[in-house]
Amino acid sequence: METLKRIALTLVIIGAINWGLIGLFQFDLVAALFGGQTAGLARLVYTLVGISGVICLSILFDPVEETDRDRPTNTRRVNYGVELGEDFDYNRVKRSEDERLR
């Protein structure tokens, strides 16, 4: 099923590029390559692009699953204690270092 979705997405991208060319330059690339808009092969390409758009709708509604590779690996643990009014007690650290040195 994943391969079918990739093929469908590729055809949708081709269709989007073709529509971009039509909108910007009034040039239909599919019709130019396959003998006009009414040619059988051009109509087949248009049909496949349309079906691919329907298939890609399933991609739109698929739940997004977070995997381990999607998570950042360089996350830091940040202490927001100071921002919330809880100052760090440096005297306690100094005392524990003094006790360790004795």
URGIFEN-V199288 format. One record per residue. N is the residue number from 1. RES is the residue in one letter. PSI is psi in radians with two decimals (NA if undefined). OMEGA is omega in radians with two decimals (* if undefined). Layout:
{{N | RES | PSI | OMEGA} {N | RES | PSI | OMEGA}}
This chain:
{{1 | M | -0.59 | -3.14} {2 | E | -0.66 | 3.12} {3 | T | -0.71 | 3.11} {4 | L | -0.71 | 3.13} {5 | K | -0.64 | 3.12} {6 | R | -0.73 | 3.09} {7 | I | -0.77 | 3.12} {8 | A | -0.75 | 3.13} {9 | L | -0.68 | 3.10} {10 | T | -0.78 | 3.13} {11 | L | -0.62 | 3.09} {12 | V | -0.69 | 3.10} {13 | I | -0.73 | 3.08} {14 | I | -0.75 | 3.10} {15 | G | -0.68 | 3.13} {16 | A | -0.71 | 3.09} {17 | I | -0.72 | 3.12} {18 | N | -0.75 | 3.10} {19 | W | -0.60 | 3.06} {20 | G | -0.74 | 3.10} {21 | L | -0.67 | 3.11} {22 | I | -0.78 | -3.11} {23 | G | -0.69 | -3.07} {24 | L | -0.72 | -2.98} {25 | F | 0.06 | -3.05} {26 | Q | 0.77 | -3.13} {27 | F | 2.05 | 3.13} {28 | D | 1.78 | -3.08} {29 | L | -0.72 | 3.14} {30 | V | -0.79 | 3.12} {31 | A | -0.67 | 3.14} {32 | A | -0.66 | -3.12} {33 | L | -0.56 | -2.99} {34 | F | 0.30 | 2.96} {35 | G | 0.56 | 3.09} {36 | G | 2.86 | -3.07} {37 | Q | -0.47 | -3.10} {38 | T | -0.05 | 3.11} {39 | A | 2.56 | -3.07} {40 | G | -0.73 | -3.12} {41 | L | -0.67 | 3.10} {42 | A | -0.72 | 3.10} {43 | R | -0.60 | 3.08} {44 | L | -0.76 | 3.11} {45 | V | -0.78 | 3.12} {46 | Y | -0.71 | 3.14} {47 | T | -0.77 | 3.13} {48 | L | -0.66 | 3.10} {49 | V | -0.70 | 3.10} {50 | G | -0.78 | 3.09} {51 | I | -0.67 | 3.12} {52 | S | -0.64 | 3.08} {53 | G | -0.69 | 3.10} {54 | V | -0.71 | 3.11} {55 | I | -0.68 | -3.13} {56 | C | -0.30 | 3.02} {57 | L | -0.59 | 3.11} {58 | S | -0.54 | 3.08} {59 | I | -0.66 | -3.12} {60 | L | -0.64 | -3.06} {61 | F | 0.06 | 3.05} {62 | D | 2.41 | 3.07} {63 | P | 2.46 | -3.13} {64 | V | 2.14 | 3.13} {65 | E | 2.23 | 3.12} {66 | E | 2.20 | 3.11} {67 | T | 3.02 | -3.14} {68 | D | -0.60 | -3.10} {69 | R | -0.27 | 3.09} {70 | D | -0.33 | -3.11} {71 | R | 2.47 | 3.10} {72 | P | 2.52 | -3.10} {73 | T | -0.26 | -3.07} {74 | N | 0.78 | 3.13} {75 | T | 2.49 | 3.12} {76 | R | 2.60 | 3.03} {77 | R | 2.02 | -3.08} {78 | V | 2.35 | 3.09} {79 | N | 2.00 | -3.13} {80 | Y | 0.32 | -3.09} {81 | G | -0.72 | -3.10} {82 | V | -0.70 | -3.14} {83 | E | -0.44 | -3.12} {84 | L | 0.14 | 3.07} {85 | G | 0.04 | -3.14} {86 | E | 1.71 | -3.14} {87 | D | 2.55 | 3.11} {88 | F | 2.41 | -3.10} {89 | D | 1.64 | 3.14} {90 | Y | -0.43 | 3.12} {91 | N | -0.61 | 3.13} {92 | R | -0.70 | 3.11} {93 | V | -0.75 | -3.14} {94 | K | -0.75 | 3.13} {95 | R | -0.72 | -3.11} {96 | S | -0.59 | 3.07} {97 | E | -0.70 | 3.11} {98 | D | -0.72 | -3.14} {99 | E | -0.62 | -3.14} {100 | R | -0.62 | -3.11} {101 | L | -0.39 | -3.11} {102 | R | NA | *}}
